[in-house]
Amino acid sequence: MRIRAQERAEVAAHVHDSVLHTLTLIQRNAESPNEVRRLARAQERDLRAWLYKPEGTGKDEADEPDTLAEAVRRSAAEVEDKHGVPIEVVIVGDCPLDDRIGAQMQAAREAMVNAAKYGGEGGAVQVYAEVEGKTVFVSVRDRGPGFDLDSIPADRMGVRESIIGRMERHGGTARLRAVPDGGTEVELEMERAEKTS
Amino acid sequence: MSDATETNEPAEPTGGSAGARHVRVVLVDDHRMFRTGVQAEIGRTEETGVEVIGEAADVDQAVTVITATRPEVVLLDVHLPGGGGVEVLRRCAPLMSDAEQPVRFLALSVSDAAEDVIGVIRGGARGYVTKTITGTDLVNSIFRVQEGDAVFSPRLAGFVLDAFASTDAPPVDEDLDRLTQREREVLRLIARGYAYKEIAKQLFISVKTVESHVSAVLRKLQLSNRHELTRWATARRLV
């Protein structure tokens, strides 16, 4: 009975702190659809994390991620918040972060930022990460207008340096391509460092 | 090759102008607001071809309405008072397997919890989509299910890859407990956000072939006794 009451109190506190707070903010920002969307999405994510979090892994926002899955989710959440574009994340498998995978995560984040900024008009950005043996594969796909790598405008040099360059310096590969029916897809592939298997 | 397959593809009607296609649908969801929203988005029969012939808000109502109206497709909420979507599936099992006039189920949910997803699929649903799906995609998914094909959301595809990947134990039934290389490729592209048509182009196969791979995976998902499938789904409450 004591536990019931405690649970109830915890739920009430959470709903009060987060959901009610967000609803208030949404009413205040009713004139700004982008802000409303961003607030709703952030609250949805927060609530999902709280409802479905695996037991014993209640991580604080401040903690640095130590696995691939945590890092991908974290980046997606931050980019989503900053750019107001929904990012759907699907992850298959997981592994601890090492230097190479860390670099891949930074490249992935950059790809998400690009997708949200230049392809977000076309709808949600889809992020897929998969660990298969020693290989970590990440794809970031948007449904925007797409672009040609050879004619990247100056302000998108970030693609070359922070995505392709970063991957290659760490021994991985990055591939950018136009998706058949519109949009751009970035594919990042990296081998995990030797010691972990 | 890709041009030819594209124009000869009868299985990919493009949204909007419905023409001949028509489907009778029952909506099962305990949130009236959601039912109203879906009805408004997909229920304009002359435009979408979807005719909503009944609604229900709990398990008992759902079974009554579905039995009385015999829809072709039921949009089924996973979380429902009275035992959830799984209970509706259990009680409607005879209707699902009716040879003449089968009732087919498409699960629709806000939940991303693995056990919910795997639960309704193993209960007999022909597909699973999340409530964030666009109206056009939902209409296309409904028609796909009507035709007996399967519909996987990216997340469901991810679950399946995960569940079939952890292969420490040898398979009990080789046919049911493993995915073929091709099935894996198709699922991977679904998980990456590709539509069936895009997958077909990417793999140089027809949309029909993509559909048959997905249906084969659905069958494995429903029938496989891989203990990973059940154990995995309950052990991991992943977002």
Chai-1 contact restraints between the chains, C-beta under 6 A:
chainA,res_idxA,chainB,res_idxB,connection_type,confidence,min_distance_angstrom,max_distance_angstrom,comment,restraint_id
A,R48,B,V239,contact,1.0,0.0,6.0,A-B,restraint_1
A,Y52,B,A113,contact,1.0,0.0,6.0,A-B,restraint_2
A,Y52,B,R237,contact,1.0,0.0,6.0,A-B,restraint_3
A,Y52,B,V239,contact,1.0,0.0,6.0,A-B,restraint_4
A,P54,B,R237,contact,1.0,0.0,6.0,A-B,restraint_5
A,V90,B,P154,contact,1.0,0.0,6.0,A-B,restraint_6
A,V90,B,R155,contact,1.0,0.0,6.0,A-B,restraint_7
A,V90,B,G158,contact,1.0,0.0,6.0,A-B,restraint_8
A,V90,B,A191,contact,1.0,0.0,6.0,A-B,restraint_9
A,V92,B,G158,contact,1.0,0.0,6.0,A-B,restraint_10
A,V92,B,L161,contact,1.0,0.0,6.0,A-B,restraint_11
A,V92,B,D162,contact,1.0,0.0,6.0,A-B,restraint_12
A,Q126,B,G193,contact,1.0,0.0,6.0,A-B,restraint_13
A,Y128,B,A191,contact,1.0,0.0,6.0,A-B,restraint_14
A,Y128,B,R192,contact,1.0,0.0,6.0,A-B,restraint_15
A,S139,B,R192,contact,1.0,0.0,6.0,A-B,restraint_16
A,R141,B,G193,contact,1.0,0.0,6.0,A-B,restraint_17
A,P180,B,E198,contact,1.0,0.0,6.0,A-B,restraint_18
A,P180,B,K201,contact,1.0,0.0,6.0,A-B,restraint_19
A,D181,B,E198,contact,1.0,0.0,6.0,A-B,restraint_20
